[in-house]
Amino acid sequence: MNYKYIHLLYVPTMACNMGCKYCYLEDNTVENCGSFQPLDTLEYAINKFKESNVVPFNISLHGGEVTTLNKDDFYNLIKYIYNYYQDNKDVIINGGFRIGSPHIKTNLYDLKKHIDTIKEFNVSVSGSLDLPLSMHDEYRVTKGGGKTLDRILENIKLLSDIPNKKKVSATIFKEHFEHLDEIVEDIKFLHKNTCLDMNDFNFMIGFDYNSNDILHHISEDEQVELYKRMHQEFDGTDLDFGVNGPWFDEFGTGYCTNCDNCGEKFFLLERNGDI
């Protein structure tokens, strides 16, 4: 049987519990899926994929903010994905992929609400925060403008005894770039004092068109300076693997080429059926 393998990104909700000042979705982070239920859409899509010999080798939950789901919906989605991997183990492995675990992309703010499910199914977590940490509460705020960093750092501690992947990424604008010394020290702090795998950290480039004119993109020369500074600081250290690998994965064409249709690898599905 000839299968097509895809990485399925599923958005079970567009709602978000934060109001980051540079969010490109602006005021659209509200629930707008009508009668569509989170699990129903995913099950329907998986069945349609099977009919067409398409195999999601990985299913990641994105948002919006996934943790805004109620406990039952979150649990049912994670359990379904966990069982999907077990039921389709052979065909996924035969395609050259490893069997993963349920994965969520999250801002980490409401992680505590779902920590029991995360522990039960060994959910891997990819979080986001701002570096330097001193600027996090300036831009990554609640919808009411409240600070979020302290709560996020406390929530990260809840992941300490979960063996699966725990990572974060940070979006770099010019305003962040101007604090390289602090960024270096904060990476060292997170590596030493948290359970995060900072060798699996990602820098992401922020652009003017999705920053509401609040922040500004870094130039190509500044990107090179960032790259060189991180190598200067971390080559040959405990974070050598990261700085020579995942940290800058998203800078290259192998990660994203801004194609209108990236369906050769990724397939994005929203709860209301949009793709």
C-alpha beads as a LAMMPS data file, in Angstrom:
LAMMPS data file: protein, C-alpha beads

275 atoms
274 bonds

1 atom types
1 bond types

-500.0 500.0 xlo xhi
-500.0 500.0 ylo yhi
-500.0 500.0 zlo zhi

Masses

1 110.0

Atoms # bond

1 1 1 0.000 0.000 0.000
2 1 1 1.354 3.432 -0.955
3 1 1 0.629 5.982 1.744
4 1 1 1.109 9.718 1.873
5 1 1 2.405 10.808 5.274
6 1 1 1.598 14.204 6.760
7 1 1 2.112 16.153 9.960
8 1 1 -1.402 17.112 11.009
9 1 1 -1.734 20.407 12.861
10 1 1 -5.139 20.558 14.480
11 1 1 -6.670 23.753 15.874
12 1 1 -9.447 22.689 18.268
13 1 1 -10.128 26.280 19.324
14 1 1 -9.309 29.791 18.180
15 1 1 -9.884 31.148 21.689
16 1 1 -6.928 32.446 23.697
17 1 1 -6.501 33.413 27.327
18 1 1 -3.859 36.009 26.539
19 1 1 -3.794 39.222 24.568
20 1 1 -0.205 39.475 23.366
21 1 1 0.301 42.943 21.967
22 1 1 1.944 41.684 18.780
23 1 1 -0.474 38.833 18.062
24 1 1 -1.250 38.761 14.332
25 1 1 -4.748 37.438 15.092
26 1 1 -5.509 40.639 17.011
27 1 1 -9.121 40.461 18.271
28 1 1 -9.891 37.149 16.569
29 1 1 -8.752 34.922 19.447
30 1 1 -12.305 34.037 20.450
31 1 1 -14.298 30.851 20.076
32 1 1 -16.165 30.933 16.777
33 1 1 -16.674 27.279 15.875
34 1 1 -20.426 27.124 16.370
35 1 1 -21.747 23.599 16.869
36 1 1 -18.534 21.894 15.758
37 1 1 -17.146 19.780 18.602
38 1 1 -13.349 19.476 18.999
39 1 1 -13.168 15.684 18.874
40 1 1 -15.830 15.241 16.183
41 1 1 -13.893 17.289 13.629
42 1 1 -10.648 15.446 14.293
43 1 1 -12.285 12.016 14.078
44 1 1 -14.043 12.971 10.835
45 1 1 -10.788 14.178 9.293
46 1 1 -8.831 11.085 10.344
47 1 1 -11.467 8.844 8.765
48 1 1 -11.324 10.845 5.531
49 1 1 -7.533 10.617 5.505
50 1 1 -7.711 6.842 5.912
51 1 1 -10.090 6.571 2.965
52 1 1 -7.491 8.365 0.842
53 1 1 -4.472 6.407 2.185
54 1 1 -3.153 9.491 3.943
55 1 1 -1.474 8.817 7.278
56 1 1 -0.810 11.541 9.858
57 1 1 2.485 10.401 11.368
58 1 1 2.246 13.221 13.877
59 1 1 -0.744 15.096 15.313
60 1 1 -0.055 18.395 17.079
61 1 1 -2.635 20.570 18.787
62 1 1 -2.354 24.282 18.082
63 1 1 -4.546 27.322 18.632
64 1 1 -5.631 29.848 19.525
65 1 1 -4.672 28.412 22.857
66 1 1 -5.354 24.719 23.360
67 1 1 -5.490 24.952 27.148
68 1 1 -8.589 27.167 26.993
69 1 1 -10.565 24.014 26.203
70 1 1 -12.582 22.594 29.090
71 1 1 -11.098 19.601 30.881
72 1 1 -13.308 17.008 29.206
73 1 1 -12.664 18.216 25.656
74 1 1 -8.921 18.435 26.266
75 1 1 -8.829 14.968 27.845
76 1 1 -10.857 13.377 25.065
77 1 1 -8.649 14.873 22.350
78 1 1 -5.425 13.781 24.035
79 1 1 -6.769 10.277 24.688
80 1 1 -7.909 9.962 21.072
81 1 1 -4.490 10.986 19.753
82 1 1 -2.734 8.622 22.162
83 1 1 -4.914 5.717 20.980
84 1 1 -4.460 6.743 17.343
85 1 1 -0.696 6.279 17.667
86 1 1 -1.146 2.844 19.246
87 1 1 -3.690 1.714 16.660
88 1 1 -1.569 2.892 13.716
89 1 1 1.846 2.022 15.100
90 1 1 2.862 -0.398 12.355
91 1 1 1.960 1.788 9.379
92 1 1 3.650 4.836 10.952
93 1 1 6.854 2.930 11.727
94 1 1 6.865 1.328 8.273
95 1 1 6.760 4.831 6.827
96 1 1 10.030 5.638 8.577
97 1 1 8.579 7.644 11.465
98 1 1 8.772 7.019 15.183
99 1 1 5.734 6.728 17.402
100 1 1 5.365 9.948 19.317
101 1 1 3.040 11.082 22.054
102 1 1 0.312 13.720 22.018
103 1 1 1.801 17.176 21.552
104 1 1 0.519 20.663 22.321
105 1 1 1.698 24.134 21.411
106 1 1 0.828 26.451 24.284
107 1 1 1.500 29.813 25.894
108 1 1 1.787 27.873 29.201
109 1 1 -0.518 30.255 31.083
110 1 1 -3.321 27.747 31.853
111 1 1 -1.215 24.610 31.904
112 1 1 -2.166 23.775 35.482
113 1 1 -5.806 23.180 34.513
114 1 1 -4.819 20.182 32.384
115 1 1 -1.745 18.909 34.208
116 1 1 -3.394 15.600 35.190
117 1 1 -4.142 14.765 31.543
118 1 1 -0.672 15.883 30.490
119 1 1 0.872 13.538 33.055
120 1 1 -1.436 10.599 32.297
121 1 1 -0.641 10.589 28.580
122 1 1 2.915 11.940 28.790
123 1 1 1.998 14.891 26.578
124 1 1 4.948 16.740 25.070
125 1 1 4.807 20.499 25.452
126 1 1 6.110 23.270 23.227
127 1 1 5.669 26.579 24.988
128 1 1 6.403 30.180 24.155
129 1 1 7.743 33.123 26.110
130 1 1 9.634 36.309 25.394
131 1 1 13.365 36.810 25.815
132 1 1 14.739 38.687 27.554
133 1 1 12.444 37.720 30.412
134 1 1 12.483 41.333 31.593
135 1 1 10.415 42.238 28.496
136 1 1 7.977 39.330 28.671
137 1 1 5.349 41.151 30.734
138 1 1 5.541 44.166 28.461
139 1 1 4.089 42.350 25.465
140 1 1 2.799 38.908 26.534
141 1 1 -0.123 39.919 28.726
142 1 1 -3.611 38.726 29.576
143 1 1 -6.566 40.149 27.719
144 1 1 -6.970 42.495 30.669
145 1 1 -3.358 43.654 30.379
146 1 1 -2.126 41.643 33.357
147 1 1 1.348 40.144 33.729
148 1 1 1.895 36.480 32.857
149 1 1 5.554 35.562 33.391
150 1 1 5.482 34.536 37.067
151 1 1 2.523 32.215 36.521
152 1 1 4.136 30.702 33.433
153 1 1 7.381 29.982 35.291
154 1 1 5.402 28.340 38.093
155 1 1 3.511 26.219 35.565
156 1 1 6.767 25.072 33.985
157 1 1 7.714 23.580 37.356
158 1 1 4.644 21.330 37.128
159 1 1 6.261 19.574 34.153
160 1 1 9.387 18.546 36.054
161 1 1 8.403 14.904 36.601
162 1 1 7.036 14.317 33.090
163 1 1 9.621 12.458 30.977
164 1 1 8.491 13.753 27.607
165 1 1 9.675 16.770 25.643
166 1 1 9.386 20.189 27.292
167 1 1 10.609 23.063 25.191
168 1 1 10.047 26.740 24.514
169 1 1 10.537 29.196 21.691
170 1 1 10.951 32.966 21.644
171 1 1 10.089 35.429 18.897
172 1 1 12.796 38.002 18.294
173 1 1 11.986 41.534 17.186
174 1 1 14.432 44.431 17.027
175 1 1 13.345 45.548 20.487
176 1 1 14.367 42.157 21.914
177 1 1 17.558 42.008 19.846
178 1 1 18.794 45.174 21.537
179 1 1 19.145 43.174 24.781
180 1 1 21.441 40.361 23.657
181 1 1 23.354 40.277 26.939
182 1 1 20.129 39.645 28.838
183 1 1 18.996 37.011 26.350
184 1 1 22.237 35.098 26.866
185 1 1 21.856 35.182 30.648
186 1 1 18.186 34.174 30.501
187 1 1 18.962 31.150 28.318
188 1 1 21.554 30.102 30.890
189 1 1 19.013 30.658 33.679
190 1 1 16.309 28.558 32.002
191 1 1 18.822 25.807 31.244
192 1 1 20.096 25.648 34.823
193 1 1 16.926 26.303 36.823
194 1 1 14.022 24.755 34.903
195 1 1 13.094 21.388 33.387
196 1 1 13.033 22.887 29.889
197 1 1 15.279 21.287 27.281
198 1 1 17.118 24.379 26.130
199 1 1 18.992 22.334 23.539
200 1 1 15.608 22.063 21.808
201 1 1 14.913 25.801 22.043
202 1 1 13.894 27.808 18.943
203 1 1 14.458 31.415 17.973
204 1 1 11.727 32.736 15.688
205 1 1 11.915 35.949 13.680
206 1 1 9.125 38.451 14.206
207 1 1 7.973 40.567 11.271
208 1 1 6.358 43.984 11.085
209 1 1 3.270 42.695 9.307
210 1 1 2.208 40.608 12.315
211 1 1 3.267 42.926 15.124
212 1 1 0.562 45.626 14.955
213 1 1 3.355 48.192 14.408
214 1 1 4.329 47.776 18.064
215 1 1 7.524 45.853 17.358
216 1 1 9.890 45.870 14.392
217 1 1 11.729 43.120 12.548
218 1 1 15.457 42.641 12.781
219 1 1 17.552 43.209 9.679
220 1 1 19.522 40.483 7.935
221 1 1 22.733 41.887 9.445
222 1 1 21.168 41.747 12.898
223 1 1 20.079 38.155 12.299
224 1 1 23.696 37.309 11.494
225 1 1 24.860 39.167 14.601
226 1 1 22.373 37.219 16.736
227 1 1 23.606 33.975 15.195
228 1 1 27.269 34.800 15.756
229 1 1 26.717 35.992 19.322
230 1 1 24.903 32.827 20.324
231 1 1 27.711 30.706 18.879
232 1 1 30.272 32.829 20.674
233 1 1 28.498 32.218 23.962
234 1 1 27.381 28.600 23.649
235 1 1 29.699 26.667 21.311
236 1 1 31.455 24.003 23.352
237 1 1 29.057 24.310 26.302
238 1 1 26.203 22.109 27.516
239 1 1 24.078 23.892 24.897
240 1 1 26.414 23.230 21.957
241 1 1 23.923 20.843 20.344
242 1 1 21.147 23.432 20.484
243 1 1 23.078 26.393 19.136
244 1 1 24.376 24.222 16.282
245 1 1 20.970 22.726 15.592
246 1 1 17.402 23.486 16.694
247 1 1 17.946 27.072 17.850
248 1 1 18.101 28.380 14.290
249 1 1 16.062 25.748 12.464
250 1 1 13.340 28.264 11.682
251 1 1 15.785 30.620 9.954
252 1 1 16.385 28.224 7.082
253 1 1 14.385 27.303 3.981
254 1 1 14.064 23.726 5.180
255 1 1 11.605 24.799 7.853
256 1 1 9.356 27.267 6.051
257 1 1 9.444 28.771 2.578
258 1 1 6.220 30.799 2.946
259 1 1 4.434 28.608 0.391
260 1 1 0.692 29.113 0.001
261 1 1 0.322 25.336 0.163
262 1 1 2.710 23.491 2.478
263 1 1 0.684 20.294 2.255
264 1 1 3.699 18.274 1.182
265 1 1 4.526 18.070 4.875
266 1 1 2.031 19.982 6.987
267 1 1 -1.747 19.945 6.936
268 1 1 -3.523 22.556 9.061
269 1 1 -7.082 21.738 10.093
270 1 1 -9.339 24.010 12.138
271 1 1 -12.247 22.863 14.288
272 1 1 -14.847 24.339 11.928
273 1 1 -13.396 22.317 9.038
274 1 1 -11.293 25.041 7.451
275 1 1 -7.927 23.920 6.073

Bonds

1 1 1 2
2 1 2 3
3 1 3 4
4 1 4 5
5 1 5 6
6 1 6 7
7 1 7 8
8 1 8 9
9 1 9 10
10 1 10 11
11 1 11 12
12 1 12 13
13 1 13 14
14 1 14 15
15 1 15 16
16 1 16 17
17 1 17 18
18 1 18 19
19 1 19 20
20 1 20 21
21 1 21 22
22 1 22 23
23 1 23 24
24 1 24 25
25 1 25 26
26 1 26 27
27 1 27 28
28 1 28 29
29 1 29 30
30 1 30 31
31 1 31 32
32 1 32 33
33 1 33 34
34 1 34 35
35 1 35 36
36 1 36 37
37 1 37 38
38 1 38 39
39 1 39 40
40 1 40 41
41 1 41 42
42 1 42 43
43 1 43 44
44 1 44 45
45 1 45 46
46 1 46 47
47 1 47 48
48 1 48 49
49 1 49 50
50 1 50 51
51 1 51 52
52 1 52 53
53 1 53 54
54 1 54 55
55 1 55 56
56 1 56 57
57 1 57 58
58 1 58 59
59 1 59 60
60 1 60 61
61 1 61 62
62 1 62 63
63 1 63 64
64 1 64 65
65 1 65 66
66 1 66 67
67 1 67 68
68 1 68 69
69 1 69 70
70 1 70 71
71 1 71 72
72 1 72 73
73 1 73 74
74 1 74 75
75 1 75 76
76 1 76 77
77 1 77 78
78 1 78 79
79 1 79 80
80 1 80 81
81 1 81 82
82 1 82 83
83 1 83 84
84 1 84 85
85 1 85 86
86 1 86 87
87 1 87 88
88 1 88 89
89 1 89 90
90 1 90 91
91 1 91 92
92 1 92 93
93 1 93 94
94 1 94 95
95 1 95 96
96 1 96 97
97 1 97 98
98 1 98 99
99 1 99 100
100 1 100 101
101 1 101 102
102 1 102 103
103 1 103 104
104 1 104 105
105 1 105 106
106 1 106 107
107 1 107 108
108 1 108 109
109 1 109 110
110 1 110 111
111 1 111 112
112 1 112 113
113 1 113 114
114 1 114 115
115 1 115 116
116 1 116 117
117 1 117 118
118 1 118 119
119 1 119 120
120 1 120 121
121 1 121 122
122 1 122 123
123 1 123 124
124 1 124 125
125 1 125 126
126 1 126 127
127 1 127 128
128 1 128 129
129 1 129 130
130 1 130 131
131 1 131 132
132 1 132 133
133 1 133 134
134 1 134 135
135 1 135 136
136 1 136 137
137 1 137 138
138 1 138 139
139 1 139 140
140 1 140 141
141 1 141 142
142 1 142 143
143 1 143 144
144 1 144 145
145 1 145 146
146 1 146 147
147 1 147 148
148 1 148 149
149 1 149 150
150 1 150 151
151 1 151 152
152 1 152 153
153 1 153 154
154 1 154 155
155 1 155 156
156 1 156 157
157 1 157 158
158 1 158 159
159 1 159 160
160 1 160 161
161 1 161 162
162 1 162 163
163 1 163 164
164 1 164 165
165 1 165 166
166 1 166 167
167 1 167 168
168 1 168 169
169 1 169 170
170 1 170 171
171 1 171 172
172 1 172 173
173 1 173 174
174 1 174 175
175 1 175 176
176 1 176 177
177 1 177 178
178 1 178 179
179 1 179 180
180 1 180 181
181 1 181 182
182 1 182 183
183 1 183 184
184 1 184 185
185 1 185 186
186 1 186 187
187 1 187 188
188 1 188 189
189 1 189 190
190 1 190 191
191 1 191 192
192 1 192 193
193 1 193 194
194 1 194 195
195 1 195 196
196 1 196 197
197 1 197 198
198 1 198 199
199 1 199 200
200 1 200 201
201 1 201 202
202 1 202 203
203 1 203 204
204 1 204 205
205 1 205 206
206 1 206 207
207 1 207 208
208 1 208 209
209 1 209 210
210 1 210 211
211 1 211 212
212 1 212 213
213 1 213 214
214 1 214 215
215 1 215 216
216 1 216 217
217 1 217 218
218 1 218 219
219 1 219 220
220 1 220 221
221 1 221 222
222 1 222 223
223 1 223 224
224 1 224 225
225 1 225 226
226 1 226 227
227 1 227 228
228 1 228 229
229 1 229 230
230 1 230 231
231 1 231 232
232 1 232 233
233 1 233 234
234 1 234 235
235 1 235 236
236 1 236 237
237 1 237 238
238 1 238 239
239 1 239 240
240 1 240 241
241 1 241 242
242 1 242 243
243 1 243 244
244 1 244 245
245 1 245 246
246 1 246 247
247 1 247 248
248 1 248 249
249 1 249 250
250 1 250 251
251 1 251 252
252 1 252 253
253 1 253 254
254 1 254 255
255 1 255 256
256 1 256 257
257 1 257 258
258 1 258 259
259 1 259 260
260 1 260 261
261 1 261 262
262 1 262 263
263 1 263 264
264 1 264 265
265 1 265 266
266 1 266 267
267 1 267 268
268 1 268 269
269 1 269 270
270 1 270 271
271 1 271 272
272 1 272 273
273 1 273 274
274 1 274 275
